[in-house]
């Protein structure tokens, strides 16, 4: 089989990169990040938290950074989403890539969605991209209950998700934090087997903001309760399980994009930064770091692309596991290549590390991926016996 990208797939990836470079350049990213830092009353200096925090710091218990009181206007910096950019992403077809052409979508498949989300991860594009993409497909095919929405609002929401007119975040029954709740119009609630869209304000009443290590990803934690989707009964099969797998793969694609971008940042800095009269890239220790980063990124790329073709649960678990590792460890090594300036707020390296920490805990953690792979190995052995 030929696993090289087709001309259309390469054009899709190039078009997505061009769109993001034009509409979400580094200056816009820094506006979002610095705007949030100015509103963080409890952190002191903006640079606090940019150093060696572990994954557990992705969720912290005070709510200064992620506010649920509606104080931030949608589209402004500081964690609020740019609705203009969101609509442009919808017009470009990002959320409708896998929606059938008969329903007004692009009619492509999971491999193409992976390529687009890889570019989003490379640019550190904020927002509940995965949840909105999943909701667009569900609304277009009529596979999702509309919860307690009024009939008129339900119809407009279903029609607007794929076009970028609505923002949808996700609430997983596993207890993971909800991202960008204050900017969302609806929440995709996933239970053991069932899914439904419920109003964001309904979820907000039973959540509290928590501190996020990533200043561009505000988080809320939901108080213990059960939605109608979560009351659907036990089991891990059906549409909810499929959506979790697809979400894990699209998140892995974002991690892959971030891992590849940190390779570029490290190599570019190693070429430009001079020490002892020559570029630091001439030193073997720096060369080894950059080479290891490239190996991680390309290994993750192979597995992520393969999982997009096979859609096998074990392949997706391996993809999420390797992509998370590549994103986190590449960001750490990129920070080392940058030296002391890599720890500063003005450098972008810490932003990749913080986003990688947050994504590593979304949809499928390392422990859950390892359990999935172990279960597959046990099943294979039992079949052989």
C-alpha positions as CSV (number, residue, x, y, z in Angstrom):
1,X,0.0,0.0,0.0
2,X,1.1,3.6,-0.7
3,X,1.0,5.7,2.5
4,X,2.4,8.8,0.9
5,X,0.2,11.8,1.1
6,X,-1.9,12.5,-2.1
7,X,-1.7,15.9,-3.9
8,X,-5.1,16.8,-2.4
9,X,-3.9,16.0,1.1
10,X,-0.8,18.0,0.7
11,X,-2.8,20.9,-0.6
12,X,-5.2,20.6,2.4
13,X,-2.3,20.7,4.8
14,X,-0.6,23.7,3.0
15,X,-3.9,25.6,2.9
16,X,-4.5,25.1,6.6
17,X,-1.0,26.3,7.5
18,X,-1.4,29.3,5.3
19,X,-4.8,30.2,6.9
20,X,-3.3,29.9,10.4
21,X,-0.2,31.9,9.6
22,X,-2.4,34.6,8.2
23,X,-5.1,34.7,10.8
24,X,-3.3,33.3,13.9
25,X,0.3,34.4,13.7
26,X,2.6,34.6,16.7
27,X,1.5,38.1,17.5
28,X,-2.1,36.9,17.9
29,X,-0.9,34.0,20.1
30,X,1.0,36.4,22.3
31,X,-2.0,38.7,22.6
32,X,-4.1,35.7,23.9
33,X,-1.3,34.6,26.3
34,X,-0.3,38.1,27.6
35,X,-4.0,39.1,27.9
36,X,-4.6,36.2,30.2
37,X,-1.5,36.9,32.3
38,X,-2.6,40.4,32.9
39,X,-5.9,39.1,34.3
40,X,-4.2,36.5,36.5
41,X,-4.5,38.3,39.9
42,X,-3.0,35.4,41.9
43,X,0.2,34.6,40.1
44,X,2.3,37.6,40.6
45,X,4.8,37.7,37.7
46,X,3.6,36.4,34.3
47,X,6.5,34.1,34.1
48,X,5.5,32.1,37.1
49,X,4.8,28.5,36.3
50,X,6.8,28.4,33.1
51,X,9.5,26.2,34.5
52,X,9.5,22.6,35.6
53,X,5.9,21.8,36.5
54,X,4.6,18.3,36.2
55,X,1.5,17.1,34.4
56,X,-0.6,17.4,37.6
57,X,-0.2,21.2,37.4
58,X,-2.4,21.3,34.4
59,X,-5.3,21.4,36.9
60,X,-5.0,23.5,40.0
61,X,-7.7,24.5,42.4
62,X,-8.0,28.2,42.2
63,X,-10.1,30.0,39.6
64,X,-8.3,33.2,38.7
65,X,-7.2,32.1,35.3
66,X,-10.4,30.4,34.1
67,X,-13.5,32.4,35.0
68,X,-17.0,31.3,34.7
69,X,-18.7,34.6,35.6
70,X,-19.0,35.8,32.1
71,X,-16.5,38.6,32.8
72,X,-14.5,38.0,29.6
73,X,-16.2,38.9,26.4
74,X,-16.1,36.2,23.7
75,X,-13.5,37.0,21.1
76,X,-11.3,39.0,23.4
77,X,-7.8,37.9,24.5
78,X,-7.1,36.2,27.8
79,X,-8.8,32.8,27.2
80,X,-11.8,34.1,25.2
81,X,-12.2,32.7,21.7
82,X,-11.9,34.8,18.6
83,X,-15.3,34.3,17.1
84,X,-14.2,35.8,13.8
85,X,-11.4,33.3,13.5
86,X,-13.7,30.5,14.6
87,X,-16.2,31.4,11.8
88,X,-13.3,31.6,9.3
89,X,-12.2,28.1,10.3
90,X,-15.8,26.9,9.8
91,X,-15.9,28.6,6.3
92,X,-12.6,26.9,5.5
93,X,-14.3,23.6,6.3
94,X,-12.3,22.5,9.3
95,X,-15.3,21.4,11.3
96,X,-17.1,19.9,8.3
97,X,-14.2,17.9,6.9
98,X,-15.9,14.6,7.8
99,X,-19.5,15.8,7.3
100,X,-21.0,14.1,4.2
101,X,-21.3,16.2,1.1
102,X,-25.0,15.4,1.1
103,X,-25.3,17.3,4.4
104,X,-23.3,20.2,3.2
105,X,-19.9,19.1,4.4
106,X,-16.5,18.4,2.6
107,X,-17.0,14.6,2.7
108,X,-13.4,13.6,3.6
109,X,-12.2,11.1,6.1
110,X,-10.3,10.8,9.4
111,X,-6.8,11.0,7.7
112,X,-7.6,14.4,6.3
113,X,-8.9,15.6,9.6
114,X,-5.7,14.4,11.2
115,X,-3.7,16.5,8.8
116,X,-5.7,19.6,9.5
117,X,-5.5,19.2,13.3
118,X,-1.8,18.6,13.1
119,X,-1.5,22.1,11.7
120,X,-3.7,23.5,14.4
121,X,-1.4,21.9,17.0
122,X,1.6,23.3,15.3
123,X,0.2,26.8,15.6
124,X,-1.1,26.3,19.2
125,X,-4.5,27.3,18.1
126,X,-6.7,27.6,21.2
127,X,-10.3,26.4,21.5
128,X,-12.3,23.2,21.8
129,X,-11.5,22.2,18.2
130,X,-12.0,18.5,18.7
131,X,-15.4,18.7,20.4
132,X,-16.7,21.1,17.8
133,X,-15.6,18.8,15.0
134,X,-17.2,15.8,16.6
135,X,-20.4,17.7,17.3
136,X,-20.6,19.0,13.7
137,X,-20.6,15.4,12.4
138,X,-23.2,14.3,14.9
139,X,-25.5,17.2,14.2
140,X,-25.2,16.7,10.4
141,X,-26.2,13.0,10.7
142,X,-28.8,13.5,13.4
143,X,-27.1,11.0,15.8
144,X,-27.0,13.3,18.8
145,X,-29.9,14.2,21.2
146,X,-30.3,17.9,21.7
147,X,-30.9,17.8,25.4
148,X,-32.9,20.6,27.0
149,X,-32.5,23.1,24.1
150,X,-35.6,24.8,22.8
151,X,-36.6,23.6,19.4
152,X,-35.7,26.8,17.6
153,X,-32.3,27.1,19.3
154,X,-31.6,23.4,18.7
155,X,-32.1,23.8,15.0
156,X,-29.9,26.9,14.7
157,X,-27.2,25.3,16.8
158,X,-27.2,22.1,14.8
159,X,-26.9,24.1,11.5
160,X,-24.2,26.4,12.8
161,X,-21.7,24.1,14.4
162,X,-20.1,23.0,11.1
163,X,-20.0,26.6,9.9
164,X,-18.2,27.9,12.9
165,X,-21.2,29.8,14.1
166,X,-21.3,27.9,17.4
167,X,-18.6,26.7,19.8
168,X,-19.0,23.3,21.4
169,X,-16.9,21.9,24.2
170,X,-17.0,18.4,25.7
171,X,-17.9,16.8,29.0
172,X,-16.5,13.3,29.3
173,X,-18.1,11.0,31.9
174,X,-14.6,10.1,33.1
175,X,-14.4,13.3,35.0
176,X,-11.9,15.3,32.9
177,X,-12.1,19.1,33.1
178,X,-14.2,21.0,30.6
179,X,-12.2,23.4,28.5
180,X,-13.4,26.9,27.3
181,X,-16.8,26.5,29.0
182,X,-17.3,30.3,29.3
183,X,-16.9,30.7,25.5
184,X,-19.0,27.7,24.5
185,X,-22.6,27.7,23.3
186,X,-23.1,24.0,24.0
187,X,-21.5,21.0,25.6
188,X,-21.1,17.6,24.1
189,X,-21.8,15.2,27.0
190,X,-20.4,11.7,26.6
191,X,-21.7,8.9,28.8
192,X,-20.8,5.2,28.8
193,X,-22.8,4.7,25.6
194,X,-24.9,7.7,24.8
195,X,-24.1,11.3,23.8
196,X,-26.1,14.5,23.8
197,X,-25.7,18.2,23.3
198,X,-26.7,20.3,26.3
199,X,-26.7,24.1,26.9
200,X,-23.4,25.4,28.1
201,X,-25.1,27.5,30.8
202,X,-26.7,24.4,32.2
203,X,-23.3,22.8,32.7
204,X,-21.8,26.0,34.0
205,X,-24.2,26.0,37.0
206,X,-22.6,22.8,38.3
207,X,-19.0,23.6,37.6
208,X,-16.2,25.7,39.1
209,X,-13.2,27.2,37.4
210,X,-9.8,25.7,38.1
211,X,-6.4,27.0,37.4
212,X,-4.9,25.8,34.2
213,X,-1.2,25.6,33.6
214,X,-1.9,26.7,30.0
215,X,-3.0,30.3,29.9
216,X,-4.8,29.8,26.6
217,X,-6.9,26.9,27.9
218,X,-9.3,27.9,30.7
219,X,-10.7,24.9,32.5
220,X,-13.7,24.1,34.7
221,X,-14.3,21.1,36.9
222,X,-17.8,19.7,37.2
223,X,-19.3,18.8,40.5
224,X,-20.3,15.2,40.9
225,X,-23.6,14.7,39.1
226,X,-25.0,12.8,36.1
227,X,-26.3,14.0,32.8
228,X,-28.8,12.1,30.8
229,X,-26.1,10.7,28.6
230,X,-24.2,9.5,31.7
231,X,-27.4,7.7,32.9
232,X,-27.6,5.7,29.7
233,X,-26.2,2.5,31.3
234,X,-22.9,0.7,31.6
235,X,-20.5,-0.3,28.8
236,X,-17.8,1.2,26.7
237,X,-19.1,0.4,23.2
238,X,-21.3,2.3,20.8
239,X,-21.2,5.8,19.5
240,X,-19.7,7.3,22.7
241,X,-16.7,4.9,22.5
242,X,-16.2,5.7,18.9
243,X,-16.2,9.4,19.6
244,X,-13.7,9.0,22.4
245,X,-11.4,7.1,20.0
246,X,-11.7,9.8,17.3
247,X,-11.2,12.6,19.8
248,X,-8.1,10.9,21.2
249,X,-6.6,10.6,17.7
250,X,-7.4,14.2,16.7
251,X,-5.8,15.3,20.0
252,X,-2.8,13.1,19.2
253,X,-2.6,14.9,15.8
254,X,-2.4,18.3,17.7
255,X,0.3,16.9,19.9
256,X,2.2,15.7,16.8
257,X,2.0,19.2,15.3
258,X,3.4,20.7,18.5
259,X,6.2,18.2,18.6
260,X,7.2,19.0,15.0
261,X,7.1,22.7,15.7
262,X,9.4,22.4,18.7
263,X,11.9,20.6,16.5
264,X,11.9,23.5,14.1
265,X,12.3,26.0,16.9
266,X,15.2,24.1,18.4
267,X,17.0,23.7,15.1
268,X,16.5,27.3,14.1
269,X,17.8,28.5,17.5
270,X,20.8,26.1,17.3
271,X,21.7,27.6,13.9
272,X,21.5,31.2,15.0
273,X,22.8,31.2,18.6
274,X,26.6,31.4,18.7
275,X,28.9,30.4,21.6
276,X,32.7,30.3,21.6
277,X,32.7,31.7,18.1
278,X,30.4,29.2,16.4
279,X,26.7,28.2,16.3
280,X,25.7,26.0,19.2
281,X,24.4,23.5,16.7
282,X,28.0,22.6,16.0
283,X,28.3,21.0,19.4
284,X,27.6,17.3,19.6
285,X,25.4,17.5,22.8
286,X,23.0,19.9,21.0
287,X,23.0,17.8,17.9
288,X,22.0,14.8,19.9
289,X,19.1,16.6,21.5
290,X,17.8,17.8,18.1
291,X,18.2,14.4,16.6
292,X,16.3,12.7,19.4
293,X,13.5,15.3,19.0
294,X,13.2,14.5,15.3
295,X,13.1,10.7,16.0
296,X,10.3,11.2,18.5
297,X,8.3,13.4,16.1
298,X,8.7,11.1,13.1
299,X,7.9,8.0,15.1
300,X,4.8,9.6,16.4
301,X,3.8,10.8,12.9
302,X,4.0,7.2,11.5
303,X,1.8,5.8,14.2
304,X,-0.7,8.7,14.1
305,X,-1.1,8.5,10.3
306,X,-1.5,4.7,10.5
307,X,-4.1,4.9,13.2
308,X,-6.1,7.4,11.0
309,X,-6.2,4.8,8.3
310,X,-7.0,1.7,10.4
311,X,-9.1,3.4,13.1
312,X,-8.2,0.4,15.3
313,X,-8.5,1.1,19.1
314,X,-5.1,-0.3,19.8
315,X,-3.5,1.8,17.1
316,X,-5.2,4.9,18.3
317,X,-4.0,4.2,21.9
318,X,-0.5,3.8,20.6
319,X,-0.8,7.0,18.6
320,X,-2.0,9.0,21.6
321,X,0.7,7.5,23.8
322,X,3.6,8.3,21.4
323,X,2.3,11.7,20.4
324,X,1.9,12.8,24.0
325,X,5.4,11.6,24.8
326,X,6.8,13.4,21.7
327,X,5.1,16.7,22.5
328,X,6.1,16.8,26.1
329,X,9.7,15.6,25.8
330,X,10.3,17.6,22.6
331,X,9.2,20.8,24.4
332,X,11.5,20.0,27.3
333,X,14.4,19.4,25.0
334,X,13.6,22.5,23.0
335,X,13.8,24.4,26.2
336,X,17.2,22.9,26.9
337,X,18.5,23.9,23.5
338,X,17.3,27.5,24.1
339,X,19.1,27.6,27.5
340,X,18.3,30.3,30.0
341,X,16.1,32.2,27.6
342,X,13.9,29.2,27.1
343,X,12.6,29.7,30.6
344,X,11.5,33.2,30.0
345,X,7.9,34.4,29.4
346,X,8.9,36.0,26.1
347,X,10.0,32.7,24.5
348,X,7.3,30.5,23.1
349,X,8.8,27.2,24.2
350,X,7.0,27.1,27.5
351,X,3.7,27.5,25.7
352,X,4.2,24.3,23.8
353,X,5.1,22.5,27.0
354,X,2.1,23.7,28.9
355,X,-0.3,22.9,26.1
356,X,1.2,19.5,25.7
357,X,0.7,18.8,29.5
358,X,-3.0,19.8,29.2
359,X,-3.6,17.7,26.0
360,X,-1.8,14.7,27.5
361,X,-4.7,14.5,30.1
362,X,-7.5,14.9,27.6
363,X,-9.6,12.1,26.1
364,X,-7.1,9.3,26.8
365,X,-4.4,9.5,29.4
366,X,-1.1,7.5,29.2
367,X,-2.4,5.0,31.8
368,X,-5.7,4.5,29.8
369,X,-3.7,4.1,26.5
370,X,-1.4,1.5,28.2
371,X,-4.4,-0.4,29.5
372,X,-5.9,-0.4,26.0
373,X,-2.7,-1.8,24.5
374,X,-2.3,-4.4,27.2
375,X,-5.9,-5.6,26.7
376,X,-5.2,-5.9,23.0
377,X,-2.1,-8.0,23.6
378,X,-4.0,-10.3,26.1
379,X,-6.8,-10.7,23.6
380,X,-4.3,-11.6,20.9
381,X,-2.6,-14.2,23.1
382,X,-5.9,-15.8,24.1
383,X,-7.0,-16.0,20.5
384,X,-3.7,-17.7,19.6
385,X,-4.1,-20.2,22.4
